[in-house]
Amino acid sequence: MPKFIAGLLVLLSGTGMAATPAYQLHWQHKFSAVEQEKLGQWLTFSSQATLAVLGPYPFQMQLYVYQRRGNEPVPWANTWRQHSQQVHFYVAPQFNTAQFIADWTAYHEMAHLALPFLGKNNAWFAEGFASYMQYQIMQQAGLIGSATDAISAKFGRQRQHYLKQHSMADTAVQLLNQRRFAAAYWGGAQFFVVAERLLRQQGKAQLNQQIQRYQQCCRLQDTNLQQVIQSLDDVSDSSVFSQLLQQFNQLPAAQFLQLYQL
Ligand SMILES: [Zn+2]
């Protein structure tokens, strides 16, 4: 059995560049042929769904698959950016293809790769982005009804944590330090809820289209949050992202939520 299998083909940005597989698959544990078939279908579906919303990416995703016992299809996953753009999936192979495809984890992890690693202090931004985008991807793939409703319901259960004098960003950082992950992630996702709304109000293309543009101009250049924000302002021909970041950093969270009626 080959150590890795090339994933599906995508054309890079329609410029006549050679077709490159969207991902390479690395089996880290022993999986049966039937399991490999099922997990391969899941990762092909997930990468197609993710790249249809955010991509194509200007690099090949490196997907590592491990076995782990669990009562959900993907008990654990994380991204790793040391030498390449990697996602590590720890999977419970007793679940079927439909159950894997219905799980949010792959969309979330692959969405992370649309942005560079931004450092621990900006984890709220990275997690807010991936959490926001996982439901956009699932909506476009026909797996859920309304991403807006799903995100609003998730944040509704965490909103109490943000009725503070500390800023949205500071509150999300504190919540991450307290390992209140859902509270931190869905608070961070409000940055993108508001960015989407401001882009629409200013007659700009929607957020995922700005992220698609970002892949082509800037993804491989930027190395920190300030650069990402500047690039997103540039591709959207706006100051939506820099102004919003300032409010996220400076306005008391309670005031921010009131301002945007979140
Ligand atoms: Zn994440």
Boltz pocket constraint, residues with backbone or C-beta under 6 A from the ligand:
constraints:
  - pocket:
      binder: B
      contacts: [[A, 108], [A, 109], [A, 112], [A, 126], [A, 127], [A, 130]]
      max_distance: 6.0
